[in-house]
């Protein structure tokens, strides 16, 4: 008779989806105030707009860290919630 051994798989945490609806980064620290190294308003809006949408993270802290790491900027304010039907994710 053969014996079946049980494999002990660890359950890894699963990332949840979050919908980032609005975000503002702290761009004040760029270039130590030197106008030559400051971002234009258009560049700032581009960075913030491209951060909107669905993100996957383990928890709220991981979400904030992930966005800051990927964008390269500190988050000043953010509005997000669980992923749900929304104008940012809806298809016509």
C-alpha positions in Angstrom: 0.0 0.0 0.0 1.4 3.4 -0.9 1.4 6.2 1.5 0.4 9.7 0.3 2.3 12.4 2.1 0.6 15.8 2.6 2.5 18.7 1.2 2.5 21.7 3.6 2.1 24.7 1.4 2.3 28.1 3.1 -0.4 30.5 2.0 1.2 33.7 0.9 -0.8 36.9 1.3 -2.7 37.9 -1.8 -2.5 41.4 -3.1 -5.8 43.3 -3.2 -6.8 45.8 -5.8 -7.1 49.4 -4.9 -8.5 52.2 -7.0 -6.5 55.5 -6.7 -8.9 58.3 -7.6 -6.8 61.3 -6.8 -3.3 61.9 -5.6 -1.0 64.8 -4.9 2.8 64.5 -4.6 5.2 66.7 -2.6 7.2 68.2 -5.5 8.5 71.1 -3.3 11.8 69.2 -2.4 12.9 68.8 -6.0 16.1 70.7 -6.8 16.3 72.4 -3.5 14.3 75.3 -4.8 16.6 76.0 -7.8 14.2 77.0 -10.7 16.4 75.2 -13.2 15.6 71.8 -11.6 11.9 72.4 -10.9 9.2 70.4 -12.7 6.7 72.4 -14.9 3.1 72.2 -13.9 2.5 70.1 -17.0 5.1 67.5 -15.8 3.6 67.4 -12.3 0.1 66.8 -13.7 1.5 64.1 -16.0 3.0 62.2 -13.1 -0.1 62.5 -10.9 -2.5 61.6 -13.8 -0.4 58.5 -14.6 -0.6 57.3 -11.0 -4.4 57.2 -11.1 -6.2 53.8 -11.6 -5.9 50.3 -10.2 -2.9 49.3 -8.1 -2.3 46.0 -6.4 -0.9 45.8 -2.8 -1.1 43.7 0.3 -2.4 46.5 2.5 -2.7 50.3 2.7 0.9 50.8 3.8 2.2 48.6 1.0 0.1 50.6 -1.5 1.5 54.0 -0.4 5.1 52.6 -0.4 4.6 51.1 -3.8 3.3 54.3 -5.3 6.1 56.4 -3.8 8.7 53.9 -4.9 7.4 53.7 -8.5 6.8 57.5 -8.9 9.9 58.6 -7.0 8.0 61.2 -5.0 6.5 61.4 -1.5 2.7 61.4 -1.4 1.2 64.6 0.0 -2.5 63.4 -0.2 -4.3 60.5 -1.7 -7.9 59.3 -2.2 -8.4 55.6 -2.8 -10.7 52.7 -2.1 -11.5 49.2 -3.1 -11.6 48.5 -6.8 -15.1 48.9 -8.1 -16.9 50.0 -11.2 -15.7 53.6 -11.7 -15.1 56.1 -14.5 -11.4 55.3 -14.4 -11.9 51.6 -14.9 -15.2 51.3 -16.8 -15.3 50.3 -20.4 -17.8 51.7 -22.9 
